[in-house]
Amino acid sequence: MRKLLKKSNNKGDSRTSLSFRMNVLFISIFILFSILILRLGYLQIVKGEEYVLEVQRTEEVSVNTSSPRGRIYDRYGRILVDNEPQNAITYTKFPNTKQEEMIEVAEKLAKLIDQPTNRVTLRDKKDFWIMKNKEKAYKKVSKEEEKKIREKFEDDKEAQAEIDQLVRDRITDEELAELSDFDLEVLAIYREMSSGYNLSPQIIKSENVSDEEFARVSERLFELPGVNTTTDWKRVKLSSLAVLGRTTVPSKGIPKSQLYHYLARDYSRNDRVGESYFESQYEELLQGRKSVVKNITNRKGEVIDTVTTFDGEPGKDLVTTIDIELQAAAEKIVEQKLLEAKSKGGSSLLDRAFYVMMNPKTGEILAMVGKKIEKDPDTGKTYVADYSYGTFTTAYEVGSTVKAATLLMGYKEGVVKPGTRLIDQPIKLAGTDPKSSIFNRSGSIPMNDLTALERSSNSYMFQVAMKIGGLNYRYNMSLKSLRDDTLQRMRNGYAEFGLGVRTGIDLPNEFAGFQGEMDTPGKILDLAIGQFDTYTPLQLAQYISTIANGGYRVQPRLLKEVREPSEDGKTLGPLVEEVQPKILNRISNPEDEVNYVKQGLRRVYVGNQGTARTAFANAPYTAAGKTGTAEVVYYGPLREKWRTRTITLTHVGFAPYENPEVAYAVVIPWVTTGDTYTSYNNQIAREILDKYFELKYKYESNKITDQTVNKEILPPTTDEKIDEDTEEKVVNE
């Protein structure tokens, strides 16, 4: 019985143990399945989108290709900057491409094309030599040296970089000379192939690819993995106007100083970008949108298919405010007068002349001329370079042209009023030589403000400046009690007209001018007649525009319209945007005071004693303006001539007098070191204004307009073509 009972208990224990184990197993399975379900849920819900994007990144990679840059036109639809198609050879590196395979392709290409080697650097040559002579190269570093270097750095990459540099340093000139001309050509091709990103086409050659080279490569594409033949575009200027700017060439690519700026905006390293002025200012509009190709890759990173998802589009076409026919005529006149003045005695310092014409109501620049005489260091011959950007990047004392602003400032300050009469007389201050008007060195001539403008009275303006400073003129007086804020108040007054401040021109690198240091109170008098602070030619144009339009300082600009690319090559593309005038400020004077001063400026041109009467009295149109003659101290590029006394000629004006369409400024710095000179400033102003009205009537008779609707593309005014790689004439500023 005991034995039977014992046996029965063992069976019960077994059943209990089995049941327990089954329960543990079921619970474990339940927990494992729960964990699996939770993990799957986490992957799908929390991480799902991230992993989908990761799959897309590894299977579909966007690749950018070239698109034409937007064209640039003048205000009437005449093309100024164009694109010309050219053959190009590209290489696309794949993620699994090995260095040896790239070298093999480069060697094959070197047999098919002539690749310039001028961009190959010494570092490139050393790295290539190492690549071709690895075993020999790394024997230049002993095991002991390598061990010390690796002990010095915790990071293997840093250690290897140190070893590589040591190898480079020990490569001899004789060893580098082992590289043949063919090796260097292979290297030149390889460096372009390896400079891009994976799956992004890199231009190997696009400049001067001959039809024969293009055909040879095209026929062998099946044996050149990654290589393709395509069409690229080169930039061609149909005008030498420097403010249009330049673009880089593919061999140069993005300037180093702007590399990361552009790479962050999906540019490639060898993309053309605006390098200067208009091309640079409107880079985002001119640069086309690249076509996008998705390369479908397998798990090994091999491209198995290519799909175009966006065909790309050219950049926007830009219509400038420039009248290129007027611009060309103005350039010819300025250059002729500059060379004529240079042929006269006392012109050793003369090397430049400027002219700006703008619409005083809209700020549109019609002509922007700068000419500078330079000497070729190799031949010793002189040439005239375009220096149009000097109109807003260089500044000069401009003389009496500022007197209209001085007079209006006097009205604003309440120290004189329209019609105030003062005595033109030499101004003698204590301890100084007398300062006088050119036409009156010793007498006393009563005159009102309009006569002061007509005859260009220095004395009248001196007295206005002293009154602004709280003083009335007395013979041999001192200016020590001049109000402390006089200088700043006067500068603020000139700034209302755009003098001494940036004009806001839509071009980079604008200069505001130099402010003189008032080491003696008498410098206030010099400021009142434009012989202290310096102003740019463009500031002068903005200043006279402000008076011409009744007192509104309008921002000057070169951009008139933004358009889509032309659809038929005959008319400009659809209008995207027409740029509107921008008023920067209104001067403090009421309109009646401005109109009163304009009467004085009219008398400068037609009055019996007007300083520009000789040039303008017989004009077939109405105009008004102001001449300027500044006695200055030279601080130009010839340092050995600094502090030489010289004369700068200026002129500002507007026309027609009743309803101004144009305002203009002329500046000819350092015309002579003598006492006599010809009024080339007045001649330039008259001849270019004549040309403006001549062209106006011509355009009207030929029904050429700057309308925005159905604007026809007109042929260029010249056969001149300047390729993007043409060397620019040097201007020594």
C-alpha positions in Angstrom: 0.0 0.0 0.0 2.7 2.5 0.9 4.5 1.7 -2.4 1.3 2.3 -4.4 0.6 5.5 -2.7 4.1 6.7 -3.3 3.8 6.0 -6.9 0.6 7.8 -7.2 2.2 11.0 -5.7 5.0 10.9 -8.2 2.6 11.0 -11.0 0.8 14.0 -9.5 4.1 15.9 -9.1 5.0 15.3 -12.8 1.7 16.6 -13.9 2.1 19.7 -11.7 5.7 20.3 -13.0 4.6 19.9 -16.7 1.7 22.3 -16.2 4.0 24.8 -14.6 6.5 24.6 -17.5 3.8 25.0 -20.1 2.5 28.1 -18.3 6.0 29.5 -18.2 6.4 28.7 -21.9 3.0 30.3 -22.9 3.8 33.4 -20.8 7.3 33.7 -22.4 5.8 33.4 -25.9 3.2 36.0 -25.0 5.8 38.4 -23.7 8.0 37.8 -26.8 5.1 38.4 -29.2 4.2 41.5 -27.2 7.7 42.8 -27.5 7.7 42.0 -31.2 4.4 43.7 -31.8 5.5 46.8 -29.8 8.8 46.9 -31.7 7.0 46.6 -35.0 4.6 49.3 -33.9 7.5 51.5 -32.9 9.2 51.0 -36.3 6.1 51.6 -38.3 4.6 54.5 -36.3 7.5 56.3 -34.7 10.3 55.5 -37.1 8.4 54.7 -40.2 8.7 58.0 -42.1 12.4 58.3 -41.2 13.2 54.8 -42.6 11.1 55.5 -45.8 13.1 58.6 -46.4 16.3 56.6 -45.8 15.3 54.1 -48.4 14.5 56.8 -50.8 17.9 58.4 -50.2 19.7 55.2 -50.9 17.6 54.2 -53.9 16.7 57.6 -55.5 19.4 60.3 -55.6 18.7 63.7 -57.1 21.3 64.8 -59.7 21.6 68.4 -61.0 22.5 69.2 -64.6 23.2 72.5 -66.4 20.6 75.1 -67.5 21.1 78.3 -69.5 21.5 81.5 -67.6 19.0 84.3 -68.1 19.6 86.9 -70.8 20.1 90.6 -70.2 18.5 93.3 -72.4 18.5 97.0 -72.6 15.3 99.0 -72.0 14.2 98.7 -75.6 14.8 94.9 -75.9 18.2 94.9 -77.4 20.3 92.0 -76.1 23.3 92.9 -74.0 24.3 89.5 -72.6 23.5 86.2 -74.3 24.3 82.5 -74.0 25.9 80.5 -76.7 25.7 76.6 -76.7 29.0 74.7 -76.6 30.0 71.1 -76.5 30.8 69.6 -73.1 32.2 66.4 -71.7 31.0 65.3 -68.2 31.8 62.6 -65.7 29.4 61.1 -63.1 31.0 59.3 -60.2 29.0 56.4 -58.7 29.1 55.4 -55.0 30.9 52.1 -55.8 33.4 53.5 -58.2 37.0 52.8 -57.3 39.9 55.1 -57.7 41.6 52.7 -60.1 38.6 52.6 -62.3 38.5 56.4 -62.4 42.2 56.5 -63.4 41.5 54.0 -66.1 38.7 56.2 -67.5 40.9 59.3 -67.3 43.6 57.5 -69.3 41.2 56.6 -72.0 39.8 60.1 -72.1 43.3 61.6 -72.4 43.8 59.7 -75.6 40.5 61.2 -77.0 40.7 64.9 -75.9 43.3 67.6 -75.4 43.0 68.6 -71.7 44.7 71.8 -70.5 47.0 71.1 -67.6 47.4 74.7 -66.4 45.1 74.1 -63.4 47.2 71.2 -62.1 48.9 72.2 -58.8 52.1 71.0 -57.2 50.0 69.2 -54.6 48.0 67.5 -57.4 51.3 66.3 -58.9 52.6 64.9 -55.7 49.4 63.1 -54.9 49.3 61.6 -58.4 52.9 60.5 -58.1 52.1 58.8 -54.8 49.1 57.1 -56.4 51.3 55.7 -59.2 54.2 54.8 -56.8 52.5 53.8 -53.6 55.1 51.3 -52.4 58.0 53.5 -53.2 56.3 56.6 -51.8 55.5 55.2 -48.3 59.0 53.8 -47.9 60.0 57.5 -47.6 58.7 57.3 -44.0 60.4 54.8 -41.8 58.6 52.3 -39.5 60.0 54.2 -36.5 58.7 57.6 -37.8 55.4 56.0 -38.6 55.2 54.6 -35.1 56.0 57.9 -33.4 53.3 59.7 -35.5 50.6 57.1 -34.7 51.5 57.4 -30.9 51.2 61.2 -31.2 47.6 61.1 -32.6 44.7 59.2 -31.1 42.7 59.5 -34.4 44.0 57.2 -37.2 42.9 59.7 -39.8 44.9 62.5 -38.3 47.9 60.2 -38.1 47.6 59.1 -41.7 47.2 62.7 -42.8 50.5 63.5 -41.0 52.3 60.6 -42.7 50.9 61.6 -46.1 52.2 65.1 -45.7 55.6 63.8 -44.7 55.6 61.7 -47.9 54.7 64.7 -50.0 57.5 66.8 -48.5 60.1 64.1 -49.4 59.1 63.8 -53.0 62.0 65.2 -55.1 61.8 67.4 -58.2 63.5 64.6 -60.1 60.7 62.2 -59.1 58.0 64.6 -60.1 59.8 65.0 -63.4 59.0 61.3 -64.0 55.4 62.4 -64.8 55.1 62.6 -68.6 53.0 65.1 -70.5 50.4 62.3 -70.9 50.5 61.6 -67.1 49.8 65.3 -66.5 46.9 65.3 -68.9 45.5 62.2 -67.2 45.9 64.0 -63.9 44.2 67.1 -65.2 41.2 65.0 -66.2 41.2 62.9 -63.0 41.2 66.1 -60.7 38.0 67.2 -62.5 36.4 63.8 -62.2 37.1 63.6 -58.5 36.2 67.1 -57.5 32.4 66.5 -57.6 29.9 64.6 -55.5 28.7 61.1 -56.1 26.0 60.9 -58.8 26.5 64.5 -59.7 27.8 65.2 -63.3 31.1 67.1 -63.2 32.2 69.0 -66.2 35.6 67.6 -67.4 35.9 70.0 -70.4 33.4 72.6 -71.8 35.7 75.3 -73.1 37.0 74.8 -76.6 35.7 71.2 -77.0 36.2 70.6 -80.7 33.6 68.8 -82.8 36.2 66.0 -83.4 36.8 65.6 -79.7 33.0 65.6 -79.0 32.5 62.9 -81.8 35.4 60.7 -80.6 34.1 60.6 -77.0 30.5 60.1 -78.1 31.4 57.1 -80.2 33.2 55.4 -77.2 30.8 56.1 -74.4 30.1 52.4 -73.9 33.8 51.9 -72.8 33.8 55.1 -70.6 31.6 54.4 -67.6 30.3 57.6 -66.1 31.3 59.8 -69.1 28.7 61.6 -71.1 28.7 64.2 -73.9 26.2 67.0 -73.6 25.6 70.7 -74.2 26.8 73.5 -71.9 26.4 77.3 -72.2 28.9 80.0 -72.3 28.2 83.7 -71.4 28.7 86.2 -74.2 28.5 90.0 -73.7 27.5 92.2 -76.6 28.6 95.3 -74.7 31.8 96.3 -73.0 29.8 98.1 -70.2 31.6 96.9 -67.1 28.6 97.4 -64.7 26.8 94.5 -66.4 29.4 92.4 -64.6 30.9 89.0 -65.4 30.4 85.4 -64.5 32.9 82.8 -63.6 33.9 80.1 -66.1 33.5 76.4 -65.3 37.3 76.0 -64.9 37.1 78.5 -62.1 33.7 77.7 -60.7 32.4 79.3 -57.5 34.9 81.7 -55.9 36.4 80.3 -52.7 35.1 83.2 -50.6 31.5 82.3 -51.6 31.8 78.5 -51.9 29.8 77.4 -48.9 27.2 80.2 -49.6 26.4 78.6 -53.0 26.9 75.0 -52.0 24.1 75.5 -49.4 21.9 76.6 -52.3 22.4 73.4 -54.4 25.1 74.8 -56.7 27.9 72.6 -58.0 31.5 73.6 -57.5 32.1 74.4 -61.1 28.8 76.3 -61.8 29.0 79.7 -63.4 28.0 82.4 -60.9 27.8 86.1 -61.1 31.2 87.4 -60.2 30.6 91.2 -60.2 28.0 94.0 -60.4 24.7 93.3 -62.3 25.4 89.6 -62.8 26.3 89.2 -59.2 23.5 91.4 -57.8 20.8 89.4 -59.6 22.3 85.9 -59.4 19.2 84.3 -58.0 17.1 85.5 -60.9 19.6 84.9 -63.7 20.7 81.4 -62.6 18.5 78.7 -64.2 16.8 75.9 -62.3 18.7 72.7 -63.0 17.0 69.6 -64.4 16.7 66.9 -61.7 17.4 63.3 -62.5 16.8 60.4 -60.1 19.2 57.5 -60.3 17.5 54.3 -59.2 20.2 52.2 -57.4 20.1 48.6 -56.1 21.3 47.5 -52.7 24.9 47.5 -53.9 24.7 51.1 -54.9 24.8 50.3 -58.6 22.6 52.6 -60.8 20.0 50.4 -62.6 17.8 53.1 -64.0 17.6 56.9 -64.5 14.4 58.9 -64.4 14.1 62.7 -65.1 11.7 64.2 -62.6 12.2 67.9 -63.6 13.4 69.1 -67.0 14.9 72.3 -65.6 14.4 75.8 -67.0 16.6 78.7 -68.0 17.1 81.7 -65.6 14.8 84.7 -65.8 15.5 87.3 -68.5 16.3 90.8 -67.1 15.5 94.1 -68.9 17.8 96.9 -67.7 17.1 100.6 -67.6 20.0 101.3 -69.9 19.5 102.7 -73.4 22.5 101.0 -75.0 22.6 103.3 -78.1 22.7 106.4 -75.8 25.2 104.6 -73.6 27.5 103.9 -76.6 27.2 107.5 -77.8 27.9 108.9 -74.3 31.0 106.6 -74.0 32.3 107.9 -77.3 31.9 111.6 -76.3 33.4 111.1 -72.8 36.4 109.2 -74.2 37.0 111.8 -76.9 36.9 114.7 -74.5 39.1 112.9 -72.0 41.8 112.2 -74.6 41.5 115.8 -75.9 42.0 117.1 -72.3 44.8 114.7 -71.8 46.6 116.2 -74.8 46.7 119.6 -73.2 49.5 121.0 -70.9 49.2 120.5 -67.2 47.2 117.2 -67.6 49.8 114.9 -66.0 47.3 113.8 -63.2 44.2 113.5 -65.5 43.3 109.9 -66.1 39.5 109.6 -65.8 36.0 111.1 -66.6 32.5 110.1 -65.6 28.9 110.7 -66.8 25.6 109.5 -65.4 22.1 110.2 -66.8 18.9 109.0 -65.0 15.2 109.6 -65.1 14.5 111.9 -62.1 11.0 110.5 -61.5 11.7 106.8 -61.7 15.4 106.5 -60.8 16.1 104.5 -64.0 19.7 104.8 -65.1 19.8 105.5 -68.9 23.6 105.8 -69.2 26.4 105.2 -66.8 29.8 106.1 -68.3 33.3 105.9 -66.8 36.5 106.0 -68.8 40.0 105.7 -67.5 43.4 106.0 -69.3 45.7 103.1 -68.5 49.2 102.0 -69.6 50.0 98.4 -70.6 53.0 97.4 -68.5 54.3 95.1 -71.2 54.0 97.3 -74.3 54.0 100.8 -72.6 51.1 101.8 -74.8 48.1 103.6 -73.3 44.5 102.4 -73.7 41.1 103.6 -72.4 39.3 101.1 -70.1 35.7 101.0 -69.2 35.3 102.3 -65.6 31.6 102.7 -65.4 31.6 101.2 -61.9 33.7 104.2 -60.8 30.6 106.3 -61.0 29.5 104.8 -57.6 32.7 103.3 -56.2 34.9 106.5 -56.3 34.3 110.0 -54.9 35.7 113.5 -55.5 35.3 117.1 -54.3 32.7 118.3 -56.8 32.8 122.1 -56.3 30.0 124.6 -57.0 27.5 122.0 -58.3 26.4 121.6 -54.7 25.4 125.3 -54.3 21.7 124.7 -55.0 21.6 122.3 -52.0 23.5 124.9 -49.9 20.9 127.5 -50.8 17.9 125.2 -50.0 19.6 124.3 -46.7 19.8 128.0 -45.9 16.0 128.3 -46.6 15.3 125.3 -44.4 17.4 126.6 -41.5 15.6 130.0 -41.8 18.8 132.0 -42.2 18.0 133.2 -45.7 14.8 133.2 -47.7 14.0 133.3 -51.4 15.1 136.7 -52.7 17.6 137.5 -49.9 20.3 139.9 -51.0 23.9 139.7 -49.7 27.1 141.4 -50.7 29.5 139.2 -52.8 32.9 140.2 -51.4 36.1 138.5 -50.4 35.7 136.8 -47.0 38.6 137.7 -44.8 38.8 135.7 -41.5 41.3 136.3 -38.8 44.7 134.7 -39.6 43.7 133.6 -43.1 44.0 134.7 -46.7 40.8 136.1 -48.2 38.4 133.6 -49.9 36.4 135.0 -52.8 34.3 134.2 -55.9 36.3 133.6 -59.1 34.6 136.6 -60.8 35.1 139.0 -57.9 38.5 139.0 -56.2 38.4 142.4 -54.6 35.1 144.3 -55.1 31.7 144.4 -53.5 28.7 143.3 -55.6 25.2 143.1 -54.1 23.2 140.2 -55.4 20.2 138.0 -54.6 20.2 134.2 -54.4 19.3 133.5 -58.0 22.1 135.7 -59.2 24.4 133.9 -56.8 23.5 130.6 -58.5 23.8 132.1 -62.0 27.2 133.6 -61.5 28.3 130.8 -59.0 29.1 133.1 -56.1 31.4 131.5 -53.5 31.0 134.5 -51.2 27.2 134.2 -51.0 27.4 130.5 -50.0 30.2 131.2 -47.5 27.8 133.7 -45.7 24.9 131.2 -45.8 27.1 128.6 -44.1 28.2 131.1 -41.4 24.6 132.1 -40.8 23.7 128.4 -40.4 26.5 128.4 -37.7 24.9 131.4 -36.0 27.2 134.1 -37.2 27.0 137.1 -39.6 30.1 138.0 -41.6 32.3 140.8 -40.4 35.7 141.6 -41.8 38.6 139.8 -40.1 36.2 138.0 -37.8 36.9 134.7 -36.0 34.8 131.5 -36.4 35.6 130.2 -32.9 32.0 130.9 -31.8 30.5 128.9 -34.6 27.8 126.6 -33.4 29.3 123.2 -32.4 26.7 121.3 -34.5 27.1 123.3 -37.7 29.1 120.7 -39.5 26.8 117.8 -38.7 23.7 119.9 -39.5 25.1 120.8 -42.9 26.1 117.2 -43.7 22.6 116.1 -42.7 21.2 118.8 -45.0 23.3 117.5 -48.0 22.4 113.9 -47.2 18.7 114.7 -47.8 19.7 115.2 -51.5 21.8 112.1 -51.5 25.2 113.8 -51.1 27.6 111.9 -48.8 25.3 108.9 -48.4 24.7 105.8 -50.4 22.2 106.2 -53.2 20.8 102.7 -52.9 21.8 101.7 -56.5 21.1 98.0 -57.1 24.8 97.1 -57.5 27.3 95.9 -55.0 30.3 97.8 -53.5 28.7 101.3 -53.5 30.9 103.9 -51.8 29.5 106.8 -49.7 32.5 109.1 -50.1 35.0 110.6 -47.7 34.2 113.1 -45.0 36.9 115.7 -44.4 38.3 116.4 -41.0 37.4 119.9 -39.7 40.7 120.8 -38.2 39.8 124.5 -38.6 36.3 126.2 -38.5 37.0 127.7 -41.9 36.4 124.2 -43.5 32.7 124.9 -43.1 33.1 127.5 -45.8 34.8 124.9 -48.1 31.9 122.4 -47.4 29.4 125.0 -48.6 31.0 125.2 -52.1 31.8 121.5 -52.5 35.5 121.5 -51.7 35.6 119.5 -48.4 33.7 116.2 -48.4 33.8 114.0 -51.5 30.8 112.7 -53.5 30.4 110.1 -56.2 29.2 111.0 -59.7 26.1 108.9 -59.0 25.4 110.9 -55.9 25.6 114.1 -58.0 23.0 112.6 -60.4 20.7 111.7 -57.6 21.1 115.1 -56.0 20.1 117.0 -59.2 17.3 114.5 -59.8 15.9 115.4 -56.4 15.7 119.1 -57.3 14.4 118.3 -60.8 11.5 116.2 -59.6 10.4 118.7 -56.9 12.2 117.4 -53.8 12.0 113.6 -53.8 15.1 111.5 -53.5 14.5 108.5 -55.7 16.6 105.4 -55.6 18.6 104.9 -58.8 18.5 101.4 -60.4 19.5 99.3 -63.3 16.8 96.7 -63.2 13.6 97.6 -65.1 11.7 94.3 -65.7 12.0 90.6 -64.8 10.7 88.3 -67.6 10.3 84.6 -68.4 12.6 83.4 -71.2 11.4 84.2 -74.7 9.1 81.6 -76.1 9.7 82.4 -79.8 12.9 84.3 -80.0 11.1 87.3 -81.5 9.4 88.9 -78.5 10.5 89.0 -74.8 8.9 86.4 -72.5 5.9 87.1 -70.3 6.4 89.8 -67.7 7.1 88.6 -64.2 7.7 91.9 -62.5 8.0 95.5 -63.4 10.2 97.3 -60.9 8.5 100.3 -59.3 10.2 103.6 -58.3 11.3 103.8 -54.7 11.3 107.2 -52.9 14.0 107.2 -50.2 13.0 110.5 -48.7 11.5 114.0 -49.3 13.7 117.0 -48.6 12.6 119.4 -45.9 11.9 122.3 -48.3 8.4 123.0 -49.7 8.0 122.6 -53.4 7.8 126.4 -54.0 11.3 126.8 -52.7 12.6 124.0 -54.9 10.9 125.6 -57.9 12.4 128.9 -57.0 15.9 127.5 -57.0 15.3 125.8 -60.3 14.8 129.3 -61.8 18.4 130.0 -60.7 19.6 126.8 -62.3 17.8 127.8 -65.5 19.7 131.2 -65.5 23.0 129.3 -65.3 22.2 128.0 -68.8 20.6 131.1 -70.4 21.3 134.1 -68.1 23.5 136.9 -69.4 26.1 135.9 -66.8 25.3 132.2 -66.6 28.4 130.0 -66.2 27.1 127.5 -68.8 25.6 130.0 -71.2 28.2 129.4 -73.8 27.3 125.7 -74.0 23.5 125.9 -73.6 22.1 129.3 -74.5 21.3 128.1 -78.1 19.9 124.7 -77.2 16.8 123.7 -79.1 15.3 122.4 -75.9 14.9 123.9 -72.4 17.3 122.7 -69.7 18.8 123.9 -66.4 21.9 123.0 -64.4 25.0 124.0 -62.4 28.7 124.0 -63.2 31.5 123.2 -60.8 35.2 123.9 -60.5 36.9 122.5 -57.5 40.4 123.5 -56.5 41.6 120.4 -54.8 44.6 118.5 -53.5 45.4 115.4 -55.5 45.1 112.0 -53.8 44.9 109.7 -56.8 46.8 106.5 -57.8 50.1 108.3 -58.3 51.3 108.4 -54.7 54.4 110.4 -55.7 52.1 113.2 -56.8 50.0 113.4 -53.7 49.2 116.9 -52.3 49.7 118.5 -55.8 47.3 121.4 -56.3 44.9 120.6 -59.2 41.4 121.3 -60.6 38.3 119.1 -60.9 35.5 120.0 -63.3 31.9 119.0 -62.7 28.4 119.7 -64.1 24.8 118.7 -63.2 21.6 119.4 -65.0 18.1 118.3 -66.1 15.8 118.7 -69.1 13.3 119.7 -70.2 13.1 122.4 -67.7 9.3 122.4 -67.5 8.8 118.7 -67.1 12.2 116.9 -66.5 12.7 113.6 -68.3 16.4 113.3 -67.5 19.0 114.5 -65.0 22.7 114.1 -65.5 26.1 114.6 -63.8 29.6 115.0 -65.2 32.8 114.6 -63.2 36.3 115.1 -64.6 38.8 114.8 -61.7 42.3 116.5 -61.8 41.9 118.1 -65.2 44.9 120.4 -64.9 47.6 121.5 -62.5 47.7 124.9 -64.2 45.4 127.9 -64.0 43.7 127.6 -67.4 41.4 124.9 -68.7 38.7 124.2 -71.2 35.2 123.6 -70.0 35.0 120.0 -71.1 32.4 119.4 -68.4 29.9 121.7 -70.1 30.8 120.3 -73.5 30.1 116.7 -72.4 26.8 117.7 -70.8 25.6 119.5 -73.9 26.7 116.9 -76.5 25.2 113.9 -74.7 22.0 115.8 -74.0 21.7 116.6 -77.7 22.2 112.9 -78.4 19.4 112.0 -75.9 16.8 114.2 -77.7 18.1 113.1 -81.1 17.5 109.4 -80.1 14.2 110.3 -78.5 12.8 111.6 -81.8 14.4 108.7 -83.7 12.7 106.1 -81.4 9.3 107.9 -81.7 9.5 108.0 -85.5 10.5 104.3 -85.7 7.8 103.4 -83.0 10.5 101.9 -80.7 9.2 102.1 -77.1 10.0 100.6 -73.8 6.5 99.3 -73.3 6.0 96.2 -71.3 3.4 94.5 -73.6 4.6 92.4 -76.6 8.1 93.9 -76.5 10.0 92.9 -79.6 13.5 91.6 -79.3 15.7 94.0 -81.3 19.1 93.3 -82.8 22.2 94.4 -80.9 23.7 97.8 -81.8 27.2 96.3 -82.3 28.8 93.2 -83.6 31.2 93.2 -80.7 31.3 89.9 -78.7 33.1 89.4 -75.4 33.3 85.8 -74.3 33.2 85.0 -70.6 36.9 83.9 -70.6 38.1 87.1 -72.3 40.7 88.8 -70.1 39.3 92.0 -68.7 41.2 95.3 -69.2 43.0 96.2 -65.9 41.9 99.3 -64.1 44.2 100.6 -61.5 42.0 102.5 -59.1 
